[in-house]
């Protein structure tokens, strides 16, 4: 049986100047994932909007993608959450251009709340294109957490279907794990040794995860591990920006407990200043 984690996508769209490009990019993603695409507009359904959608859909270049358009009135967050449950959505797509006013609307507080509450994965698009820009390099978090193996597996799946050539797994290590105050040459050397041991530990853990992935998802992909000492969330976002990654893959915030408070804080760095397109992975519940 073909592995297909994203069978149904939902795209929450607004009638912005970038609607055509956002829709084209989302249809392209649905095409590569082999998914059905649900389009949802939260707002008034008017003849003018209907005509605009007919015009936009006529330009979609992927006839194999099954597309449905739905119109709902209400508050954006609860309306989108209900629709995701109603349609059995596997991946919620929110599109915006970083300098648009709508960026703040969809990728600001609404995205923060949706990533905590929605039952499925979320894809945040900040650089849609009307023509395909090949996805070459994915960065995925290697955070030592129960959800990480699944997030890494989804990153390799995405790289496989999108034809990416490289994946970098970033292990963010907190400075406090070193447990040494650098005061002289002796403590500096001790801190360096501890750092190397921590890097070896994290890289060994990630290699074991990768070793359990399907061989077809690894084929043709250059795999790199990168340990970074710094503030979680901020460090990986900065790294993804510096290496010009095409997609950053992250665990979704957990919904309860201490890890929730820690990780929600971590991912706030990503959501407050998106370095690239971001795929936030959550197993459906």
JOURRA-V489835 format. One record per backbone hydrogen bond with DSSP energy under -0.5 kcal/mol. CO is the residue of the C=O (numbers start at 0). NH is the residue of the N-H. If there is no record, write none. Layout:
co:nh
CO:NH
CO:NH
This chain:
co:nh
1:3
4:6
6:35
7:89
7:90
8:37
9:11
9:92
10:12
10:39
11:94
13:15
15:18
17:21
18:22
19:23
20:24
21:25
22:26
23:27
24:28
25:29
26:30
27:31
28:32
29:33
29:34
30:33
35:8
35:37
36:38
36:67
37:10
38:69
39:12
39:41
40:42
40:71
43:45
45:49
46:50
47:51
48:52
49:53
50:54
51:55
52:56
53:57
55:58
56:59
61:64
64:66
65:36
67:38
69:40
71:42
74:78
75:79
76:80
77:81
78:82
79:83
80:84
81:85
82:86
83:88
84:87
89:120
90:9
90:92
91:93
91:122
92:11
93:124
96:99
99:102
99:103
100:103
100:104
101:105
102:106
103:107
104:109
107:111
108:112
109:113
110:114
111:115
112:116
113:117
118:284
120:91
121:123
121:279
122:93
122:124
123:125
123:277
124:95
125:97
131:133
133:135
135:164
135:165
136:245
136:246
137:167
138:248
139:169
142:144
144:147
146:150
147:151
148:152
149:153
150:154
151:155
152:156
153:157
154:158
155:159
156:160
157:161
158:162
158:163
161:134
164:221
165:137
166:168
166:223
167:139
167:169
168:170
168:225
169:141
169:171
170:172
170:227
172:229
173:176
174:177
175:178
179:181
180:182
183:187
184:188
185:189
186:190
187:191
188:192
189:193
190:194
191:195
192:196
193:197
194:198
195:199
196:200
197:201
198:202
199:203
200:204
201:205
202:206
203:207
204:208
205:209
206:210
207:211
208:211
209:212
213:216
213:217
214:217
214:218
217:220
219:221
221:166
223:168
225:170
227:172
227:229
230:234
231:233
232:236
233:237
234:238
235:239
236:240
237:241
238:242
239:244
240:243
245:276
246:138
246:248
247:278
248:140
249:280
255:259
256:260
257:261
258:262
259:263
260:264
261:265
262:266
263:267
264:268
265:268
265:269
266:270
267:271
268:272
269:272
276:247
277:123
277:279
278:249
278:280
279:121
280:251
